[in-house]
Amino acid sequence: METKKATPNNTATRNIPELDARTGNIYESVVIIGKRANQIAADVKQELNRKLSEFSTSTDSLEETFENREQIEISKYYERMPKPTLVATEEFLNGEVYYRQKDERDEPRPEVE
């Protein structure tokens, strides 16, 4: 997972009108950012598990586990990465997130008698 260098590693105060400018609704913007953050987190988790699976063996038990320097470095790298919510927020503000609104006509309406 490549992250942009411009993404901050810590929280920052956001301008609310800047966040809701694209959707017209701050809550909708937060939902979009949250869903994108979940996608990013899942991708990062899969990538980390793939890399760490190279170090596991079928004979490992809790007593036999030893520290592997390369494994520790990989884990530290992922810990230093920007959090998924920060990356998703930056992507949203830069217009890099594709989203679509559900059309009201697609929702089933209750039958009226």
C-alpha positions in Angstrom: 0.0 0.0 0.0 1.6 3.2 -1.1 0.8 6.3 0.9 1.4 9.8 -0.2 4.2 11.7 1.7 1.8 14.7 2.1 -0.5 12.7 4.4 0.2 13.9 8.0 0.9 11.3 10.7 -1.1 13.1 13.3 -4.5 14.6 13.6 -5.3 18.0 12.3 -8.2 20.4 12.8 -10.4 20.3 9.7 -12.5 23.1 8.2 -16.1 21.8 8.2 -17.2 23.8 5.1 -14.3 22.3 3.3 -15.4 18.8 4.2 -19.0 19.2 3.2 -18.4 21.3 0.1 -18.4 18.2 -2.2 -21.6 16.5 -0.8 -23.5 19.4 0.8 -23.9 17.4 4.0 -21.2 17.0 6.6 -22.6 13.6 7.8 -22.6 12.2 4.3 -19.0 13.3 3.9 -18.0 11.6 7.2 -19.7 8.4 6.1 -17.9 8.4 2.7 -14.5 9.1 4.5 -15.3 6.3 7.0 -16.1 3.7 4.4 -12.9 4.6 2.5 -10.9 4.4 5.7 -12.3 0.9 6.2 -11.2 -0.1 2.7 -7.7 1.3 3.3 -7.4 -0.5 6.6 -8.5 -3.8 5.1 -5.9 -3.4 2.3 -3.1 -2.6 4.7 -4.1 -5.5 7.0 -4.0 -8.0 4.1 -0.7 -6.6 2.9 0.8 -6.9 6.5 -0.5 -10.4 7.0 1.0 -11.5 3.6 4.4 -10.1 4.6 4.3 -11.6 8.1 3.1 -15.0 6.8 6.5 -15.5 5.3 7.9 -15.7 8.8 5.5 -18.2 10.3 6.1 -21.9 10.3 3.7 -24.7 11.1 5.9 -25.9 14.0 5.7 -22.6 15.9 4.2 -22.6 19.3 4.1 -19.9 22.0 7.2 -21.3 23.6 9.1 -21.7 20.3 8.4 -18.2 19.0 11.5 -16.1 18.8 12.0 -12.5 17.7 13.0 -12.0 14.1 14.6 -8.6 13.4 13.1 -8.4 9.9 9.7 -9.2 11.2 10.0 -6.5 13.8 11.1 -3.9 11.2 8.1 -4.7 9.0 5.8 -4.3 12.0 7.4 -1.0 13.0 7.0 0.3 9.4 3.3 -0.4 9.4 2.9 1.2 12.9 4.5 4.4 11.6 2.2 4.6 8.5 -0.5 7.3 8.6 -3.8 6.1 10.0 -6.4 5.0 7.4 -8.8 7.8 8.5 -6.1 10.5 7.8 -5.4 9.0 4.4 -9.1 8.7 3.5 -9.7 12.3 4.6 -6.8 13.6 2.4 -8.1 11.6 -0.5 -11.6 13.0 0.0 -10.4 16.6 0.2 -8.2 16.1 -2.9 -11.1 14.7 -4.9 -9.5 11.2 -5.3 -12.5 9.3 -3.8 -15.2 8.0 -6.1 -18.6 7.7 -4.5 -22.1 7.7 -5.7 -25.4 8.5 -4.1 -28.1 6.0 -4.0 -31.0 7.1 -6.1 -34.2 7.4 -4.1 -36.0 5.6 -7.0 -33.9 2.5 -6.3 -35.3 2.1 -2.8 -38.4 0.0 -2.4 -41.4 2.0 -1.2 -43.9 0.7 1.2 -47.3 -0.2 -0.3 -50.1 2.1 0.5 -53.6 0.8 0.7 
